[in-house]
Amino acid sequence: MAAFQKRQGLYISCIEEIAYKRGFITKEQLLKLAEPLMKTAYGQYMVEVANGL
């Protein structure tokens, strides 16, 4: 799974992404969740999702 994530640049089971795409949280909520993780690839990925990837 880690190899897939690294090669494809996609995360598997990113619960924040699932919640956002299913309409359970707003773009603003997703960005707020990503804020403390901005120094990590995971946080940056969540921002990309919020901005339309």
Secondary structure, 3 states (H helix, E strand, C coil): CHHHHHHHCCCCCCHHHHHHHCCCCCHHHHHHHHHHHCCCHHHHHHHHHHCCC
